[in-house]
């Protein structure tokens, strides 16, 4: 027994009854269909970094632990600073000495210049005094640079958060000696998020031309995306191009590492459409009622494609313009109407 004959046997009682209810019909229409490829994307943080030491010292304090929320500018690592304090004091003393020497050299130069104008000292002595003044001023500049470096090295013993976020990893412990360049803490910000997805090579050209995509969470919520960035090179191992999209509505419900669905349009084609409500579903069989020339409903098996909103694509079994019953429940009972079509398309 064929599937259509089996389905007709199931529906025979209803079909043999006189049709008393008014049947609603809609013609099969031809309209464009946007084919999309659905891929798995991952949410990641735009700002994620590792803070490293910029001076040597021993870890004296770690106010935050892994998974703690850290405000921007908060102290996250304190290094022991006695060495830096001593260097700063030396720099301040050298600065005071250089400034005193510069004052003395200027006073001597001004005295010799006054005497030279009266012809009591030679030109050579005046030049020597001028050179001594220039050397003293250079020592002041050198001491000033050394003092600034000392202050900077002292500032390096206090490591603060460059932005507000979550502490994800701690690379050092209390009492541990660190050197410049050594990683200390890693973190990320939840304020700016983006979606990354690997796009197969065969879809890359169409996606670059269309530059549209839809990101959907597991619960069906569609996320708003911003700027779309295509990497200008393919992954040599997977032959995929990375696509990155900024999220414009992070609302504290999204977190890095979450999996999302990314639908990328790749082509447009013409398709036949009928109302979703017109489809009857029994096991693997799908059918619709088509009105004949006398307005009588005739059952016909169809092959369906993708679903788009409240309509479904017909791949075979119907022609454009044929009237199909949009309320088949009036014929076969509401319990026999389709619940979930094959080939759902979001």
C-alpha positions in Angstrom: 0.0 0.0 0.0 1.4 3.4 -1.0 1.9 6.2 1.5 -0.8 8.3 -0.2 -3.3 5.4 -0.2 -2.4 4.7 3.5 -3.0 8.4 4.3 -6.3 8.5 2.4 -7.4 5.4 4.4 -6.7 7.3 7.6 -8.6 10.3 6.4 -11.4 8.4 4.6 -14.1 8.9 7.2 -13.6 12.6 7.2 -13.5 12.8 3.4 -16.7 10.9 2.9 -18.6 13.2 5.2 -20.3 16.2 3.5 -18.3 19.4 3.8 -20.5 21.7 5.8 -17.9 24.2 7.0 -16.6 26.9 4.8 -13.2 26.0 3.3 -10.7 28.8 3.0 -8.1 28.5 0.2 -5.0 30.3 -0.9 -3.1 29.9 -4.2 0.3 28.4 -4.4 2.6 31.4 -4.8 6.1 31.7 -6.2 8.4 34.1 -4.3 12.1 34.5 -3.6 13.8 32.3 -1.0 17.0 33.4 0.7 19.1 30.3 1.3 21.3 30.5 4.4 24.0 28.4 6.0 23.7 27.9 9.7 26.9 27.7 11.7 28.0 27.5 15.3 29.4 30.7 16.6 31.1 31.6 19.9 30.7 34.8 22.0 34.0 36.3 23.1 35.1 39.4 24.9 36.5 42.3 22.9 38.7 43.3 25.8 40.7 40.4 27.2 44.3 40.7 28.3 47.1 39.6 30.6 48.8 42.2 32.9 52.6 41.7 33.2 55.1 43.1 35.7 57.1 46.2 34.5 59.5 46.2 37.4 61.1 43.6 39.7 59.8 42.9 43.2 58.0 40.5 45.5 54.2 40.2 45.4 53.0 41.8 48.6 49.2 41.9 48.0 46.6 40.3 45.7 43.3 42.0 46.6 41.2 40.0 44.0 40.9 36.3 43.2 39.8 34.4 40.1 36.2 35.1 39.1 36.0 38.3 41.1 34.5 41.4 39.5 37.1 44.2 39.3 36.3 47.9 38.7 38.5 49.9 36.4 41.5 51.5 38.1 41.3 49.2 41.1 44.6 47.9 42.6 45.0 44.3 41.6 48.7 43.6 42.5 51.0 45.4 45.0 54.7 44.7 44.8 57.2 45.3 47.6 58.6 48.8 46.8 61.5 49.4 49.2 64.1 49.3 46.4 62.1 51.7 44.2 61.6 54.0 47.2 65.4 54.1 47.7 66.0 54.8 44.0 63.5 57.6 44.1 65.2 59.2 47.2 68.5 59.0 45.4 67.0 60.7 42.3 65.6 63.5 44.4 68.9 64.0 46.1 70.7 64.1 42.7 68.2 66.5 41.4 68.8 68.9 44.4 72.5 68.7 43.9 72.3 69.4 40.2 70.0 72.4 40.7 72.4 73.8 43.3 75.4 73.3 40.9 73.4 75.0 38.2 72.7 78.1 40.4 76.4 78.4 41.3 77.5 78.1 37.7 75.0 80.8 36.6 76.1 83.2 39.4 79.8 82.7 38.5 79.1 83.2 34.8 77.2 86.4 35.4 80.0 87.8 37.6 82.7 87.0 35.0 80.5 88.4 32.2 80.2 91.7 34.1 84.0 91.9 34.7 84.7 90.9 31.1 82.6 93.8 29.9 85.0 96.2 31.8 88.0 94.4 30.2 89.4 93.0 33.4 89.2 89.2 32.4 90.1 87.4 29.2 87.7 86.0 26.7 88.9 82.5 27.6 87.7 82.8 31.2 84.3 84.0 30.0 84.0 80.9 27.7 85.0 78.6 30.5 82.3 80.0 32.7 79.7 79.7 29.9 80.7 76.1 29.3 80.5 75.3 33.1 77.0 76.8 33.1 75.9 74.6 30.1 77.3 71.5 31.8 75.5 72.3 35.0 72.2 72.7 33.2 72.8 69.4 31.4 73.3 67.7 34.8 69.9 69.2 35.9 68.2 67.6 32.9 69.9 64.3 33.5 68.9 64.3 37.1 65.3 65.3 36.1 65.1 62.3 33.8 66.5 60.0 36.5 63.9 61.3 39.0 61.1 60.7 36.5 62.3 57.2 35.9 62.5 56.6 39.7 58.9 57.8 40.1 57.8 55.6 37.2 59.5 52.5 38.7 57.7 53.2 42.0 54.4 53.5 40.1 55.1 50.1 38.5 54.9 48.5 41.9 51.1 49.3 42.0 49.4 47.4 39.2 45.8 48.6 38.5 43.0 47.2 36.4 43.1 48.8 32.9 39.3 48.3 32.6 36.4 46.9 34.6 35.8 43.2 34.2 36.2 39.7 35.5 39.5 38.2 36.7 39.9 34.9 34.8 43.4 33.7 35.8 46.1 34.3 38.4 49.7 33.6 37.4 51.5 34.5 40.7 51.1 34.0 44.4 51.8 36.1 47.5 55.5 36.3 48.3 56.6 35.3 44.8 59.4 37.3 43.2 58.7 38.6 39.8 60.7 40.2 37.0 59.8 42.6 34.2 57.6 40.9 31.5 56.4 38.2 33.8 52.6 37.6 33.5 50.6 38.4 36.7 46.9 38.3 36.1 44.5 37.7 33.2 41.0 39.2 32.8 38.3 40.2 30.4 35.5 42.8 30.2 31.8 41.9 29.8 30.9 45.4 28.5 31.9 44.7 24.9 31.2 41.3 23.4 31.4 39.9 19.8 30.6 36.7 17.9 33.2 34.8 15.9 32.3 32.1 13.4 34.3 30.1 10.9 32.8 30.4 7.5 33.4 27.6 4.9 35.4 28.7 1.9 32.6 28.1 -0.6 30.3 30.6 1.1 32.9 33.3 1.7 32.4 35.3 -1.5 28.6 35.4 -1.1 28.9 36.4 2.5 31.4 39.2 1.8 29.1 40.6 -0.9 25.9 40.4 1.2 27.4 41.3 4.6 24.4 40.2 6.6 24.0 37.6 9.3 21.6 36.7 12.0 22.7 35.5 15.5 20.3 33.4 17.5 20.6 32.1 21.1 19.6 28.7 22.2 16.3 30.1 23.5 15.5 31.5 20.1 16.2 35.1 20.9 17.8 37.0 18.0 20.8 39.3 18.9 21.5 42.6 17.3 24.9 42.7 15.6 27.0 45.6 14.6 30.1 45.9 12.4 31.0 42.8 10.5 34.7 42.0 9.9 36.0 39.3 7.6 39.5 38.0 8.1 41.6 38.5 4.9 43.0 35.0 5.1 41.8 31.4 5.5 42.8 28.9 8.1 45.2 26.6 6.4 44.0 23.6 8.4 40.2 24.0 8.0 40.1 26.2 4.9 37.6 28.5 6.6 37.4 32.3 6.9 36.8 33.8 10.3 33.9 36.2 10.5 33.6 38.5 13.5 30.5 40.6 14.4 30.2 43.1 17.2 27.2 42.7 19.6 25.3 45.9 20.1 23.1 44.8 23.0 25.0 43.0 25.7 22.6 43.0 28.6 24.5 41.0 31.3 22.9 37.8 30.0 25.7 37.0 27.6 29.1 35.6 28.5 32.2 34.7 26.6 32.3 31.1 25.5 28.6 30.8 25.0 27.5 28.9 21.8 25.1 30.7 19.4 23.7 29.9 15.9 24.8 32.2 13.1 22.7 32.2 9.9 24.6 33.7 6.9 22.7 34.3 3.6 24.5 32.7 0.7 22.1 32.7 -2.3 18.6 33.7 -3.5 16.3 31.4 -5.5 12.6 31.2 -6.5 10.4 28.8 -4.6 6.8 27.7 -4.3 5.0 28.6 -1.0 1.9 27.5 0.8 0.5 28.5 4.2 2.0 26.4 7.0 -1.6 25.8 8.2 -2.5 23.9 5.0 -0.1 21.1 5.5 -1.2 17.7 6.9 1.4 15.5 8.6 1.2 11.8 9.1 4.4 10.0 10.0 6.7 10.6 7.0 3.8 11.7 4.7 2.9 15.3 4.0 -0.1 16.3 2.0 -2.5 19.2 1.3 -6.0 19.5 0.1 -6.3 21.0 -3.4 -9.6 22.3 -4.7 -10.6 20.9 -8.1 -12.6 22.7 -10.8 -15.8 22.1 -8.9 -14.4 23.4 -5.6 -14.1 19.9 -4.1 -11.0 19.2 -1.9 -8.7 16.5 -3.2 -5.8 15.1 -1.1 -2.4 15.4 -2.7 1.0 14.3 -1.4 3.7 16.9 -1.4 7.4 17.2 -0.7 8.3 20.1 1.5 11.4 22.2 2.0 12.3 24.9 4.4 9.9 26.8 6.7 9.9 30.6 6.8 7.6 32.2 9.2 4.0 31.1 8.6 4.6 29.6 5.2 6.5 26.5 4.0 8.3 25.7 0.7 6.9 23.1 -1.6 9.5 21.1 -3.6 7.2 18.8 -5.5 3.5 18.0 -5.8 2.0 21.4 -6.6 2.1 24.0 -9.3 2.0 27.7 -9.0 -1.5 29.1 -8.7 -3.3 25.9 -7.6 -5.7 26.6 -4.7 -4.9 24.8 -1.5 -7.2 24.5 1.6 -5.7 26.7 4.3 -7.9 25.3 7.1 -7.8 21.5 6.5 -8.8 21.0 10.2 -12.4 21.6 9.1 -12.0 18.4 6.9 -10.0 16.0 9.0 -10.2 17.4 12.6 -7.8 19.6 14.4 -5.9 16.7 15.8 -4.8 15.6 12.4 -3.2 19.0 11.4 0.6 19.2 11.2 2.4 20.2 14.3 6.0 20.3 13.3 7.1 20.4 9.6 10.3 18.9 8.4 13.0 21.4 7.2 12.2 24.2 9.6 14.0 27.4 8.5 14.7 30.3 10.8 
